[in-house]
């Protein structure tokens, strides 16, 4: 009877340990995806900002507004 209780406890601990490992792995994957998305959005934002600045510079150069 004691052996069955020990086996049941061992299985329970093993299952909980595996679930914890999977949760940790999923959380790490989620964090890395967020970091990648954040970096990609920042890069796209900077590219758009540089494009707008270049367009304004060209318009100022062509029209002679700047002086």
C-alpha positions in Angstrom: 0.0 0.0 0.0 2.8 2.4 0.9 4.5 1.7 -2.5 1.3 2.7 -4.3 1.2 6.0 -2.4 4.9 6.6 -3.2 4.3 5.9 -6.9 1.2 8.1 -7.0 3.1 11.0 -5.4 6.0 10.5 -7.8 3.7 10.6 -10.8 1.9 13.6 -9.5 5.2 15.5 -8.9 6.5 14.4 -12.4 3.3 15.7 -14.1 3.5 19.0 -12.2 7.2 19.4 -13.0 6.5 18.8 -16.7 3.7 21.3 -16.7 5.9 23.9 -15.0 8.7 23.3 -17.6 6.3 23.7 -20.5 4.9 26.9 -19.0 8.4 28.3 -18.5 9.3 27.4 -22.1 6.1 29.0 -23.5 6.7 32.2 -21.4 10.3 32.4 -22.8 9.0 32.0 -26.3 6.4 34.7 -25.7 8.9 37.1 -24.3 11.3 36.6 -27.3 8.4 37.1 -29.8 7.5 40.3 -28.0 11.1 41.6 -28.1 11.3 40.7 -31.8 8.0 42.5 -32.6 9.1 45.5 -30.5 12.4 45.8 -32.4 10.7 45.4 -35.8 8.1 48.1 -35.0 10.9 50.4 -33.9 12.8 49.8 -37.1 9.7 50.4 -39.3 8.9 53.6 -37.3 12.4 54.9 -37.8 12.4 54.0 -41.5 9.1 55.9 -41.9 10.5 58.9 -40.0 13.6 59.0 -42.2 11.4 58.8 -45.3 9.2 61.7 -44.2 12.3 63.8 -43.3 13.8 63.1 -46.7 10.6 64.0 -48.4 10.3 67.3 -46.5 14.0 68.1 -47.3 13.4 67.4 -51.0 10.3 69.6 -51.0 12.2 72.4 -49.3 15.1 72.0 -51.7 12.8 72.1 -54.8 10.6 75.0 -53.7 13.3 77.0 -52.1 11.2 77.6 -48.9 14.2 77.3 -46.6 15.9 80.6 -47.6 
